[in-house]
């Protein structure tokens, strides 16, 4: 609501993101993700979603992930990610400003900690008559990349369930938490090639940016309104990269990996188009 001060608790905090859709589009699927560092090992499974000008709705998670903070100084701190299918609500209201309230997170008033974040994302698939056919796939999880802990320096997964058609263009989107602009040495790979563009350096891909094909993204009525440039997203990354040259027609799988020798981050969601 364009207000920010130390009296606003995590439970009260609300942020807004603008969903834009082309004329004639029909929403076919929508999934909401929320994640934070919090006290206690139980994930937050209930938040409030509303569409500006419409009613609020209580959302209950249908899947969750939890990871330990990892340091003896705070044994009761945990990271979590929760997710829920919100297709019915989002398809009813369509384009506009969606707002999330009540993400359980660590209170940062008077606290200095460089590994804290609180964020949400909504993934929306739609179809429109006359548009070209696309193969869309969504993959999720919650994997820590942290060179400070043995075995967490890197991770790789093979994505399946898609088909690359002839005469294609290909895009890859990554949703991650806790990437820092000030720390380098982190890389994102697709079929063993390191991804990079104008907003995401090859050795600092997870840098607190929100970008699309190398350009920063900032929707006009987001609250808070952030530039999308590196370092602007406060421990949150949402980046879409061009991977056309890294796949071939007929391909049904791809290897996606991440590694770091300094920065820490959490892989949370991957989308292919």
MARSEBA-247758 format. One line per 2 residues: number of its first residue (from 1); for each residue x negated, y negated, z of N, C-alpha, C. Coordinates in steps of 0.2 Angstrom, whole numbers, plus 5000, padded with zeros to 4 digits. Example, Ala and Ser with C-alpha at 12.3 -4.5 7.8 and 13.67 -1.06 7.14 Angstrom:
BEGIN
1 = 4934/5028/5039/4938/5022/5039/4934/5016/5039; 4936/5011/5035/4932/5005/5036/4936/5000/5039
# end
This chain:
BEGIN
1 = 4996/5006/5000/5000/5000/5000/4996/4994/5000; 4990/4994/4997/4985/4989/4997/4983/4986/5004
3 = 4983/4990/5009/4981/4988/5015/4976/4993/5018; 4970/4990/5021/4965/4995/5023/4962/4991/5030
5 = 4962/4995/5035/4959/4992/5041/4958/4998/5046; 4954/4997/5051/4952/5002/5056/4958/5005/5060
7 = 4964/5002/5060/4970/5005/5064/4973/5010/5060; 4972/5011/5054/4975/5016/5049/4972/5023/5050
9 = 4976/5028/5053/4973/5034/5055/4973/5038/5048; 4970/5044/5048/4970/5048/5042/4977/5051/5041
11 = 4981/5052/5046/4988/5054/5045/4992/5049/5042; 4991/5042/5043/4995/5037/5040/4992/5035/5033
13 = 4986/5036/5032/4983/5034/5025/4987/5036/5019; 4988/5032/5015/4991/5034/5008/4988/5031/5002
15 = 4987/5035/4997/4984/5032/4991/4988/5034/4985; 4987/5030/4980/4992/5031/4974/4988/5032/4968
17 = 4990/5036/4963/4987/5037/4957/4993/5037/4951; 4991/5034/4946/4996/5033/4941/4996/5039/4935
19 = 5002/5042/4934/5002/5047/4929/5005/5044/4923; 5001/5044/4918/5003/5041/4911/5005/5047/4906
21 = 5010/5047/4903/5013/5052/4898/5015/5049/4891; 5013/5052/4886/5016/5049/4879/5023/5050/4879
23 = 5026/5046/4875/5033/5046/4874/5035/5053/4871; 5041/5056/4874/5043/5063/4872/5040/5069/4875
25 = 5035/5067/4880/5032/5073/4883/5036/5076/4888; 5035/5083/4889/5039/5087/4894/5034/5090/4898
27 = 5034/5089/4905/5030/5092/4909/5031/5099/4910; 5026/5104/4909/5027/5111/4910/5024/5114/4916
29 = 5019/5110/4919/5016/5113/4925/5013/5107/4929; 5013/5107/4936/5009/5102/4940/5007/5105/4946
31 = 5001/5104/4948/4998/5107/4954/4994/5102/4958; 4995/5101/4964/4992/5096/4969/4987/5100/4973
33 = 4981/5096/4974/4976/5098/4978/4974/5093/4983; 4973/5094/4989/4970/5090/4994/4965/5093/4998
35 = 4960/5089/5000/4954/5092/5004/4951/5086/5008; 4947/5089/5013/4944/5084/5018/4940/5088/5023
37 = 4936/5084/5026/4932/5087/5032/4936/5085/5038; 4938/5090/5043/4942/5089/5048/4939/5093/5055
39 = 4942/5091/5060/4941/5095/5066/4946/5101/5067; 4943/5107/5068/4946/5113/5068/4946/5117/5062
41 = 4947/5124/5062/4946/5128/5057/4952/5129/5053; 4958/5127/5055/4964/5128/5052/4965/5122/5046
43 = 4966/5125/5040/4967/5120/5035/4974/5116/5035; 4974/5110/5033/4980/5106/5033/4984/5109/5027
45 = 4990/5112/5029/4995/5115/5024/5001/5111/5022; 5002/5105/5025/5008/5101/5024/5006/5093/5023
47 = 5008/5091/5017/5007/5084/5016/5014/5081/5013; 5014/5074/5012/5020/5071/5009/5018/5068/5003
49 = 5022/5070/4998/5021/5067/4991/5027/5063/4989; 5026/5057/4986/5032/5053/4984/5030/5050/4977
51 = 5035/5048/4974/5035/5044/4968/5037/5037/4969; 5033/5032/4968/5035/5025/4969/5042/5023/4966
53 = 5047/5022/4971/5053/5021/4969/5058/5026/4969; 5055/5032/4971/5059/5038/4972/5059/5041/4979
55 = 5062/5047/4980/5061/5049/4987/5055/5053/4989; 5053/5053/4995/5047/5057/4997/5049/5065/4997
57 = 5044/5069/4997/5046/5076/4998/5040/5079/5002; 5042/5084/5006/5037/5088/5010/5034/5093/5006
59 = 5027/5094/5005/5024/5099/5001/5020/5104/5006; 5021/5110/5005/5018/5115/5009/5013/5119/5004
61 = 5007/5120/5006/5002/5124/5002/5004/5131/5001; 5002/5133/4995/5003/5140/4994/4996/5144/4993
63 = 4991/5140/4994/4984/5143/4994/4979/5138/4998; 4974/5141/5002/4970/5137/5005/4963/5140/5005
65 = 4958/5136/5006/4951/5138/5007/4948/5134/5013; 4943/5137/5016/4940/5134/5022/4932/5135/5022
67 = 4928/5130/5023/4921/5131/5024/4918/5128/5030; 4914/5131/5033/4911/5128/5040/4907/5122/5038
69 = 4907/5117/5042/4902/5111/5042/4895/5113/5042; 4893/5118/5046/4887/5121/5045/4882/5119/5050
71 = 4883/5114/5054/4878/5111/5059/4880/5112/5066; 4875/5114/5070/4877/5116/5077/4879/5109/5081
73 = 4878/5103/5078/4880/5097/5082/4887/5096/5082; 4891/5099/5077/4898/5099/5077/4901/5106/5075
75 = 4901/5111/5079/4903/5117/5077/4911/5118/5076; 4914/5112/5078/4922/5112/5077/4924/5109/5071
77 = 4919/5106/5066/4921/5103/5060/4921/5108/5054; 4926/5107/5050/4927/5112/5044/4929/5108/5038
79 = 4927/5110/5032/4930/5108/5026/4935/5112/5024; 4940/5109/5021/4946/5114/5018/4948/5111/5011
81 = 4951/5115/5007/4955/5113/5002/4962/5116/5002; 4967/5113/5001/4974/5116/5000/4977/5114/4993
83 = 4982/5118/4991/4985/5117/4985/4992/5119/4985; 4996/5116/4980/5003/5118/4980/5006/5117/4973
85 = 5010/5121/4971/5014/5120/4965/5019/5114/4966; 5019/5109/4962/5023/5103/4963/5027/5102/4956
87 = 5028/5107/4952/5030/5106/4945/5037/5103/4946; 5042/5106/4950/5049/5104/4950/5049/5096/4952
89 = 5046/5094/4957/5046/5087/4959/5043/5082/4953; 5037/5084/4951/5034/5080/4946/5038/5079/4939
91 = 5040/5085/4937/5044/5085/4931/5051/5081/4931; 5053/5081/4937/5059/5077/4938/5058/5069/4937
93 = 5052/5067/4940/5051/5060/4940/5047/5057/4934; 5042/5062/4932/5039/5060/4926/5033/5055/4927
95 = 5032/5051/4922/5027/5046/4923/5028/5041/4928; 5023/5038/4931/5023/5033/4936/5018/5034/4942
97 = 5019/5031/4947/5014/5031/4953/5016/5036/4958; 5012/5041/4959/5013/5046/4964/5008/5045/4969
99 = 5011/5046/4976/5007/5044/4982/5007/5050/4986; 5001/5051/4990/5000/5056/4995/4999/5053/5002
101 = 5002/5056/5007/5001/5054/5014/5000/5060/5018; 4997/5059/5023/4996/5064/5028/4991/5069/5027
103 = 4986/5068/5024/4980/5072/5023/4976/5073/5029; 4976/5078/5033/4972/5079/5039/4965/5078/5038
105 = 4962/5074/5041/4954/5072/5040/4951/5070/5046; 4945/5070/5046/4941/5067/5052/4942/5060/5052
107 = 4943/5057/5058/4944/5050/5059/4937/5047/5059; 4936/5042/5055/4929/5039/5054/4928/5032/5057
109 = 4933/5030/5061/4933/5024/5065/4927/5025/5070; 4922/5021/5070/4916/5021/5074/4912/5027/5073
111 = 4912/5030/5068/4908/5036/5067/4904/5036/5060; 4898/5038/5061/4894/5038/5055/4892/5045/5053
113 = 4894/5047/5047/4893/5054/5045/4893/5053/5037; 4888/5056/5034/4887/5055/5027/4890/5061/5023
115 = 4893/5066/5026/4896/5072/5023/4903/5072/5023; 4906/5067/5024/4914/5067/5025/4917/5064/5019
117 = 4923/5067/5017/4927/5065/5012/4934/5066/5013; 4939/5063/5009/4946/5065/5010/4949/5063/5003
119 = 4952/5067/4999/4954/5066/4993/4959/5071/4990; 4963/5068/4985/4968/5073/4982/4968/5072/4975
121 = 4971/5077/4971/4971/5077/4964/4977/5080/4962; 4980/5078/4957/4986/5082/4954/4984/5083/4946
123 = 4985/5089/4945/4984/5092/4938/4991/5093/4934; 4992/5090/4929/4998/5090/4925/4997/5092/4918
125 = 5001/5098/4916/5001/5100/4909/5008/5098/4906; 5007/5096/4900/5014/5094/4896/5013/5096/4889
127 = 5019/5096/4886/5020/5098/4879/5024/5093/4876; 5023/5092/4869/5027/5087/4865/5027/5089/4858
129 = 5033/5089/4855/5034/5092/4849/5030/5088/4844; 5027/5091/4839/5023/5088/4834/5015/5088/4836
131 = 5014/5089/4842/5007/5088/4844/5003/5095/4842; 4996/5094/4841/4993/5100/4839/4993/5105/4845
133 = 4992/5111/4843/4992/5117/4849/4985/5117/4852; 4986/5117/4859/4980/5117/4863/4980/5123/4868
135 = 4974/5126/4869/4974/5131/4874/4971/5128/4881; 4976/5128/4886/4974/5125/4892/4973/5130/4898
137 = 4968/5129/4902/4967/5134/4907/4965/5130/4913; 4967/5132/4919/4966/5129/4926/4963/5134/4930
139 = 4957/5133/4933/4954/5138/4938/4952/5134/4944; 4953/5137/4950/4952/5134/4956/4948/5138/4961
141 = 4946/5135/4966/4942/5138/4972/4939/5133/4976; 4934/5135/4980/4931/5130/4985/4924/5133/4986
143 = 4919/5131/4982/4912/5133/4983/4907/5128/4985; 4904/5129/4991/4899/5124/4993/4892/5125/4989
145 = 4890/5119/4987/4883/5119/4984/4879/5115/4989; 4874/5118/4992/4871/5114/4998/4864/5117/4998
147 = 4859/5114/4995/4852/5117/4996/4849/5117/5003; 4852/5114/5008/4850/5115/5014/4851/5122/5018
149 = 4856/5126/5014/4857/5132/5017/4855/5138/5012; 4851/5142/5014/4849/5148/5010/4855/5151/5006
151 = 4854/5152/5000/4860/5155/4996/4865/5151/4993; 4865/5144/4995/4870/5140/4993/4867/5135/4988
153 = 4861/5136/4985/4858/5131/4981/4861/5131/4974; 4865/5136/4972/4868/5136/4966/4873/5141/4966
155 = 4877/5141/4960/4883/5146/4959/4885/5146/4952; 4887/5152/4950/4889/5152/4943/4895/5157/4943
157 = 4900/5155/4938/4906/5159/4937/4908/5160/4930; 4910/5166/4928/4912/5167/4921/4920/5166/4921
159 = 4922/5161/4917/4929/5159/4916/4932/5163/4910; 4937/5166/4911/4941/5170/4906/4948/5167/4905
161 = 4952/5170/4901/4959/5169/4900/4960/5163/4895; 4956/5161/4891/4957/5156/4886/4954/5159/4879
163 = 4956/5156/4874/4954/5158/4867/4952/5152/4863; 4946/5152/4860/4944/5146/4856/4946/5147/4849
165 = 4951/5143/4846/4953/5144/4840/4948/5141/4834; 4950/5143/4828/4946/5140/4823/4947/5132/4822
167 = 4942/5129/4820/4943/5121/4819/4945/5118/4825; 4941/5118/4830/4943/5116/4837/4938/5110/4840
169 = 4941/5107/4845/4937/5103/4849/4938/5106/4856; 4933/5105/4860/4933/5108/4867/4931/5103/4872
171 = 4935/5103/4878/4933/5099/4884/4933/5103/4890; 4929/5101/4895/4929/5104/4901/4929/5099/4907
173 = 4934/5100/4911/4935/5095/4917/4933/5098/4923; 4929/5094/4928/4927/5097/4934/4930/5093/4940
175 = 4933/5096/4945/4935/5092/4951/4930/5094/4956; 4927/5090/4959/4922/5091/4965/4922/5086/4970
177 = 4920/5088/4976/4920/5084/4982/4913/5083/4984; 4911/5077/4987/4905/5075/4991/4899/5074/4987
179 = 4900/5073/4980/4894/5071/4976/4892/5064/4978; 4886/5063/4978/4883/5056/4980/4879/5053/4974
181 = 4881/5047/4973/4877/5043/4967/4869/5042/4970; 4868/5042/4976/4862/5040/4978/4857/5046/4979
183 = 4860/5052/4978/4855/5058/4978/4856/5061/4971; 4850/5063/4968/4849/5066/4962/4847/5074/4963
185 = 4846/5077/4957/4844/5084/4957/4849/5089/4957; 4855/5086/4955/4861/5091/4954/4863/5091/4947
187 = 4865/5097/4945/4866/5099/4938/4873/5103/4937; 4876/5102/4932/4882/5106/4930/4881/5109/4923
189 = 4882/5115/4922/4880/5119/4916/4886/5122/4913; 4886/5123/4907/4892/5126/4903/4888/5130/4898
191 = 4889/5137/4898/4886/5142/4894/4878/5140/4894; 4875/5139/4900/4868/5138/4902/4866/5131/4900
193 = 4869/5127/4896/4867/5121/4894/4869/5115/4900; 4865/5111/4902/4866/5106/4906/4870/5100/4903
195 = 4876/5099/4906/4880/5093/4904/4878/5087/4906; 4879/5082/4901/4877/5075/4903/4881/5070/4898
197 = 4882/5064/4901/4885/5059/4896/4884/5052/4899; 4887/5047/4897/4885/5040/4899/4886/5039/4906
199 = 4891/5042/4909/4893/5041/4916/4890/5047/4921; 4887/5052/4918/4885/5058/4922/4878/5060/4920
201 = 4872/5057/4923/4866/5059/4921/4864/5067/4922; 4860/5069/4918/4858/5076/4918/4856/5079/4924
203 = 4853/5075/4928/4851/5077/4935/4854/5073/4941; 4860/5071/4939/4865/5068/4944/4872/5068/4942
205 = 4874/5074/4940/4881/5074/4937/4886/5073/4942; 4886/5075/4948/4891/5074/4953/4889/5068/4957
207 = 4891/5062/4955/4889/5056/4957/4894/5051/4959; 4900/5054/4961/4905/5050/4964/4909/5046/4958
209 = 4910/5049/4952/4913/5046/4947/4919/5049/4945; 4923/5045/4941/4929/5047/4938/4929/5045/4930
211 = 4928/5050/4926/4926/5048/4919/4929/5053/4914; 4930/5051/4908/4933/5054/4903/4929/5053/4897
213 = 4925/5059/4895/4921/5059/4889/4916/5053/4889; 4913/5052/4895/4908/5047/4895/4910/5040/4897
215 = 4916/5039/4898/4919/5032/4899/4922/5032/4906; 4921/5027/4910/4924/5027/4917/4932/5026/4916
217 = 4935/5029/4921/4943/5029/4921/4945/5025/4927; 4950/5020/4926/4953/5016/4931/4960/5015/4929
219 = 4965/5018/4932/4972/5017/4930/4974/5010/4933; 4978/5006/4929/4980/5000/4931/4983/4999/4938
221 = 4987/5004/4940/4991/5003/4946/4988/5008/4952; 4983/5011/4951/4980/5015/4956/4979/5011/4962
223 = 4980/5014/4968/4979/5011/4975/4975/5015/4979; 4969/5014/4981/4965/5008/4979/4963/5008/4972
225 = 4962/5003/4968/4960/5003/4961/4952/5003/4961; 4950/5008/4959/4942/5009/4959/4940/5010/4951
227 = 4934/5008/4950/4931/5007/4943/4930/5014/4940; 4929/5019/4943/4927/5026/4940/4920/5027/4939
229 = 4916/5021/4940/4909/5022/4938/4906/5026/4944; 4899/5028/4943/4896/5031/4948/4896/5028/4954
231 = 4897/5032/4960/4897/5029/4966/4903/5025/4969; 4908/5025/4964/4914/5021/4966/4919/5025/4969
233 = 4919/5032/4969/4924/5036/4971/4924/5039/4978; 4918/5037/4982/4918/5039/4989/4918/5046/4990
235 = 4913/5050/4987/4913/5057/4988/4918/5061/4985; 4920/5059/4979/4925/5063/4975/4923/5062/4967
237 = 4923/5067/4964/4921/5067/4956/4927/5070/4952; 4929/5067/4947/4934/5070/4942/4931/5068/4935
239 = 4928/5073/4932/4924/5071/4926/4926/5076/4920; 4928/5073/4914/4929/5077/4908/4924/5076/4903
241 = 4921/5082/4901/4915/5082/4896/4917/5085/4890; 4913/5083/4885/4914/5086/4878/4909/5092/4878
243 = 4912/5098/4877/4908/5105/4876/4909/5108/4870; 4911/5104/4865/4913/5107/4858/4907/5111/4855
245 = 4901/5108/4856/4895/5111/4853/4893/5117/4857; 4896/5119/4863/4893/5124/4867/4898/5131/4867
247 = 4903/5130/4862/4907/5136/4862/4908/5138/4854; 4911/5144/4853/4912/5146/4846/4919/5148/4845
249 = 4922/5148/4839/4928/5150/4838/4929/5158/4839; 4934/5160/4843/4935/5167/4845/4933/5168/4852
251 = 4929/5164/4855/4926/5165/4861/4932/5165/4866; 4931/5170/4871/4937/5171/4876/4934/5170/4883
253 = 4927/5168/4884/4925/5167/4891/4919/5162/4890; 4917/5159/4896/4912/5155/4896/4909/5155/4903
255 = 4902/5154/4904/4899/5153/4910/4898/5146/4912; 4901/5145/4918/4900/5138/4921/4896/5138/4928
257 = 4891/5134/4928/4887/5134/4934/4885/5127/4937; 4883/5127/4943/4881/5121/4947/4875/5123/4951
259 = 4871/5118/4952/4865/5119/4956/4863/5112/4959; 4859/5112/4964/4856/5106/4967/4850/5107/4971
261 = 4845/5103/4971/4839/5103/4975/4839/5097/4981; 4845/5093/4981/4845/5088/4986/4852/5087/4988
263 = 4857/5085/4983/4863/5083/4984/4868/5089/4986; 4873/5088/4990/4878/5093/4992/4884/5091/4989
265 = 4888/5096/4987/4895/5095/4984/4899/5102/4984; 4905/5101/4983/4910/5107/4983/4913/5107/4976
267 = 4912/5113/4973/4916/5114/4967/4923/5116/4969; 4928/5113/4966/4935/5114/4968/4940/5116/4962
269 = 4939/5113/4956/4943/5115/4951/4940/5114/4944; 4942/5118/4939/4939/5118/4933/4945/5118/4928
271 = 4945/5114/4923/4950/5114/4917/4946/5115/4911; 4949/5119/4906/4947/5120/4899/4952/5118/4895
273 = 4950/5115/4889/4955/5113/4884/4952/5114/4877
# end
